[in-house]
């Protein structure tokens, strides 16, 4: 599948040190960009650039049309009901903070509770802790099993009459676990509680349909899905967004302003204060079109097969400890080898031209649960190959011989 596609990613033929070519296995941190994305953005800078929404002139209208066409592309990609439910943010982190702040202000009071899980990224923990400091809300935490699945049997017991929201990651950025989000939504809704899904690690790997999931909010980042940095999305059900106050004040999000009283703009602009990164919107839309042309189903099939291959090959390495479930997992593999420190492993693999991530992966509570400080993490894209997995395995073996 990927020989032709790899040609779209110029960086993949870069030489790192004296190694050729680069083996890039840090896709969960950020993906590389196809030239189509970069070219769409360059084209807009060269030929269209003007601030959106405020101009009557030709370029401003064209830039606005591109931005709103991008919103429609995102709507289609998530199968949201309406473009009014698609808000552009800077990324997953900002999307979660927007909900924490705005939903918190509208619906939460001291002593109220938010349910999260033990495998959350810091952005889905600390955002709520800030609301603990501001409003006095508390976190309830759904534990995981030793092999990195949610303890779904304990979920019901976490609800109380103070539960206001469940906020859960779709796919763990450390374990690759795919969480049963539809089941979680069903349980939460039976308690009248809405659900936010952190889709940073799901959207790049398989088709997502927010109506099918039934979730109330869904967040993802452009840069993890082959788009540019600095752009992300918050999907929110209209019935919630309508009742939530703006997150930030400024241009774009208002209807009328006086020193005495300001009225706010309609959705989605109410949540988009200031000049948006409209060039990045174009890049993101181009990335989503690119993926849709390949087909998210096809991407999922290829990556699952590659991950299975990687799991099989890696598990043959003596002394390796692989974290996370054996099945129902996405293209992320965290591991430790013998007593080799994750940082040493990552640094030495890097000298062999293999890029992996090391550390706590912004999931310190999960590391604590696993009783470790950090892991080495290899994460895959559709442009990765079995040869690259073999290079990783050989690299690990070489590092082993040095210890
Ligand atoms: N949630 C998860 C599961 C992630 O993997 C990440 C990025 N590592 C984030 C949230 C934060 O994404 P961003 O830094 O793009 O806002």
Boltz pocket constraint, residues with backbone or C-beta under 6 A from the ligand:
constraints:
  - pocket:
      binder: B
      contacts: [[A, 28], [A, 29], [A, 90], [A, 91], [A, 92], [A, 93], [A, 94], [A, 121], [A, 123], [A, 124], [A, 169], [A, 171], [A, 172], [A, 173], [A, 198], [A, 200], [A, 201], [A, 221], [A, 361], [A, 362]]
      max_distance: 6.0
